[in-house]
Each structure stands twice: as C-alpha cells, then as structure tokens.
C-alpha cells in the first residue's frame, strides 16, 4: 500500500469529527449530569412482595425496605465467590459512608447450610452498623423463585444436587421497590457505574 493510500484510510472526514464533537457537547450541556444519569438508569419491574428472616430470626419483608435504596445480591457460604462478593458489598457500603437511606440485602440460596453461625463467621471482619446489611433466608424454593421471577436472574443446580450456581450481580433497587440496574459485583468498571447510579438515587430521594 502506498503512503497516499495509507493516509487516506487513516483520515476521518472532517464532517464526521464535527458531528461527533457537536453530539458530545449537546449531550453534556443540554442535559445536566443528573439528567444524563437518568437517561441510562432504567426502571425495570418492581420486586415482588416477600417475607424472609434475618440472622437473628427477625422477619424482614419487602415493605420494610420501602423508603430505602437497597442493593440486592444472592449468596451461598459454599460458593467460591462468597468472600469476594461480601467484601465488595462492604466496600460499597463504605463508599456511600453507611448512608442512612441505603441498605444491603443478601439472599441466601443455600438456607439448609447457611446457618446464622456460618454466616456470622464470614461477617465478623466487617464492621457494619445494625440495620445496614440484611442477610435473609427462608425456604429454598421461595428464594429461588424470588431470584428467577422477581429479580430475573437464572440459576442451575450443581450435579451433586446440593449447591446452586447463580449470578453474582448486584441489583440496585430504589425506595419505591423498582429495580433500577444490574451490575457485575466482580468487575471494577461495573461497580464504578453502580456507585454513580447510587449517588444519583440518593440525591433524588433526598430532594423529593
């Protein structure tokens, strides 16, 4: 290939560059930061009603979470990623400075094995104020139904028949009970987007 051909193939027409710049400027200045975030912060279905028990045996229902922004996840003490997922959950809690309007809700997919003492042993290194992180458990079929039909996350049963393979995504839920986004708990960029979305929802809630 000649130098002339190389130059032609590498040059972007000026009108395309102008269009890209104008589109970016329009997006940035015609829509304030909050509006831009709102454009990419979808509103999915609402989370169906549920009532489960926390580690102390206290019943926690979906109604108890109304008025709060909450981050849901599904966990199992026998899962290889449990430690990392819980660490990332705690990291997010610290990033939002244990905000009074934000709670974490982790659902156990292995209630027969995830006894309170087992979960407490995993949580002992996390200094979490009461009421900021609920780890809920109930009948296995109830939790799996909530995961599949409520949060729209798939799962599969391991060959042994004991464990459940499921998504490690965080699910962001607003104070009205609507799902607002799904984020990969194991991906740094996805967690950054989650924190931006949480910040927007916190501002929106406080300015209601």
WOVENJO-V488134 format. One record per residue. N is the residue number from 0. RES is the residue in three letters. SS is DSSP state (A for helix, B for strand, O for the rest). PSI is psi in radians with two decimals (NA if undefined). OMEGA is omega in whole degrees, -180 to 180 (* if undefined). Layout:
N	RES	SS	PSI	OMEGA
N	RES	SS	PSI	OMEGA
This chain:
0	UNK	O	2.38	-179
1	UNK	O	2.88	178
2	UNK	A	-0.63	-179
3	UNK	A	-0.73	180
4	UNK	A	-0.70	179
5	UNK	A	-0.75	-179
6	UNK	A	-0.73	-180
7	UNK	A	-0.73	-177
8	UNK	A	-0.44	-176
9	UNK	A	-0.27	-179
10	UNK	O	2.37	175
11	UNK	O	2.25	180
12	UNK	O	2.47	-176
13	UNK	A	-0.66	-177
14	UNK	A	-0.51	178
15	UNK	A	-0.73	178
16	UNK	A	-0.75	180
17	UNK	A	-0.71	179
18	UNK	A	-0.76	-180
19	UNK	A	-0.80	-179
20	UNK	A	-0.79	-180
21	UNK	A	-0.65	179
22	UNK	A	-0.75	-180
23	UNK	A	-0.77	180
24	UNK	A	-0.75	179
25	UNK	A	-0.76	179
26	UNK	A	-0.71	-176
27	UNK	A	-0.71	-172
28	UNK	A	-0.47	177
29	UNK	A	-0.48	178
30	UNK	O	1.98	177
31	UNK	O	2.89	-176
32	UNK	A	-0.81	-179
33	UNK	A	-0.69	179
34	UNK	A	-0.62	179
35	UNK	A	-0.72	179
36	UNK	A	-0.69	-179
37	UNK	A	-0.58	-180
38	UNK	A	-0.50	-177
39	UNK	A	0.07	178
40	UNK	O	1.62	-174
41	UNK	O	2.84	174
42	UNK	O	1.87	-179
43	UNK	O	-2.81	179
44	UNK	O	2.82	175
45	UNK	B	2.69	178
46	UNK	O	2.24	180
47	UNK	O	2.73	-179
48	UNK	O	2.47	177
49	UNK	O	2.75	173
50	UNK	B	2.09	-180
51	UNK	B	-3.12	-179
52	UNK	B	2.51	177
53	UNK	O	-3.01	-174
54	UNK	O	-0.42	-179
55	UNK	O	-0.07	-178
56	UNK	O	0.02	180
57	UNK	O	2.40	179
58	UNK	B	2.32	176
59	UNK	B	2.20	-179
60	UNK	B	2.93	177
61	UNK	A	-0.51	178
62	UNK	A	-0.55	179
63	UNK	A	-0.36	-177
64	UNK	A	-0.13	178
65	UNK	O	2.40	-178
66	UNK	O	-0.07	179
67	UNK	O	2.58	169
68	UNK	B	2.23	-178
69	UNK	B	2.63	-179
70	UNK	B	2.01	-177
71	UNK	B	2.63	174
72	UNK	B	2.81	178
73	UNK	B	2.29	-173
74	UNK	B	2.80	174
75	UNK	O	2.30	-178
76	UNK	O	-0.33	179
77	UNK	O	0.00	179
78	UNK	O	2.47	-179
79	UNK	O	-0.50	-176
80	UNK	O	0.14	-174
81	UNK	A	-0.78	-176
82	UNK	A	-0.78	-178
83	UNK	A	-0.72	180
84	UNK	A	-0.75	180
85	UNK	A	-0.64	178
86	UNK	A	-0.73	179
87	UNK	A	-0.62	177
88	UNK	A	-0.81	180
89	UNK	A	-0.67	179
90	UNK	A	-0.70	179
91	UNK	A	-0.68	178
92	UNK	A	-0.72	179
93	UNK	A	-0.61	-179
94	UNK	A	-0.59	178
95	UNK	O	0.23	173
96	UNK	O	0.75	179
97	UNK	O	0.81	-175
98	UNK	O	2.44	-175
99	UNK	O	-0.42	-178
100	UNK	O	0.21	-179
101	UNK	B	2.30	176
102	UNK	B	2.69	176
103	UNK	B	2.41	-180
104	UNK	B	1.97	179
105	UNK	B	2.25	-179
106	UNK	B	2.21	179
107	UNK	B	2.22	178
108	UNK	O	0.05	-177
109	UNK	O	1.04	-174
110	UNK	O	-0.48	-180
111	UNK	O	-0.50	-179
112	UNK	O	-0.53	-176
113	UNK	O	1.13	177
114	UNK	O	2.73	-179
115	UNK	A	-0.72	-178
116	UNK	A	-0.54	179
117	UNK	A	-0.84	-180
118	UNK	A	-0.69	-180
119	UNK	A	-0.58	179
120	UNK	A	-0.51	178
121	UNK	A	-0.47	-175
122	UNK	A	-0.10	-172
123	UNK	O	-0.43	-180
124	UNK	O	-0.10	-180
125	UNK	O	2.15	-179
126	UNK	O	1.57	-175
127	UNK	O	2.17	177
128	UNK	O	2.57	180
129	UNK	O	2.43	176
130	UNK	O	-0.10	-178
131	UNK	O	-0.34	-178
132	UNK	B	1.94	178
133	UNK	B	2.20	172
134	UNK	B	1.95	-170
135	UNK	B	2.58	-178
136	UNK	B	2.78	179
137	UNK	O	-2.75	176
138	UNK	O	2.38	-175
139	UNK	A	-0.79	-178
140	UNK	A	-0.59	179
141	UNK	A	-0.76	-179
142	UNK	A	-0.75	-179
143	UNK	A	-0.63	177
144	UNK	A	-0.71	178
145	UNK	A	-0.71	-180
146	UNK	A	-0.80	-175
147	UNK	A	-0.87	-174
148	UNK	A	-0.52	-178
149	UNK	A	-0.87	-178
150	UNK	O	-0.03	176
151	UNK	O	0.71	178
152	UNK	O	2.36	-180
153	UNK	O	2.95	177
154	UNK	B	2.90	175
155	UNK	B	2.62	180
156	UNK	B	2.30	180
157	UNK	O	2.76	-177
158	UNK	O	-0.55	180
159	UNK	O	-0.33	-179
160	UNK	O	-0.02	-176
161	UNK	O	-0.85	-175
162	UNK	O	2.89	178
163	UNK	B	2.23	173
164	UNK	B	2.18	-176
165	UNK	B	3.00	-179
166	UNK	O	2.55	176
167	UNK	O	0.37	-178
168	UNK	B	2.60	168
169	UNK	B	2.49	177
170	UNK	B	2.10	-179
171	UNK	B	2.19	-178
172	UNK	B	2.36	-179
173	UNK	O	3.13	-173
174	UNK	O	-0.16	177
175	UNK	O	-0.06	179
176	UNK	O	0.21	179
177	UNK	B	2.39	175
178	UNK	B	2.28	-177
179	UNK	B	-0.15	178
180	UNK	B	2.77	177
181	UNK	B	2.35	-175
182	UNK	B	2.40	-180
183	UNK	B	2.01	-177
184	UNK	O	-0.30	-177
185	UNK	O	0.04	-176
186	UNK	O	2.18	-176
187	UNK	A	-0.81	-178
188	UNK	A	-0.67	179
189	UNK	A	-0.68	179
190	UNK	A	-0.59	177
191	UNK	A	-0.74	178
192	UNK	A	-0.65	178
193	UNK	A	-0.79	-179
194	UNK	A	-0.65	177
195	UNK	A	-0.79	-180
196	UNK	A	-0.71	179
197	UNK	A	-0.72	179
198	UNK	A	-0.72	179
199	UNK	A	-0.79	-179
200	UNK	A	-0.65	177
201	UNK	A	-0.80	178
202	UNK	A	-0.74	-178
203	UNK	A	-0.74	180
204	UNK	A	-0.77	-177
205	UNK	A	-0.36	-180
206	UNK	O	0.14	179
207	UNK	O	NA	*
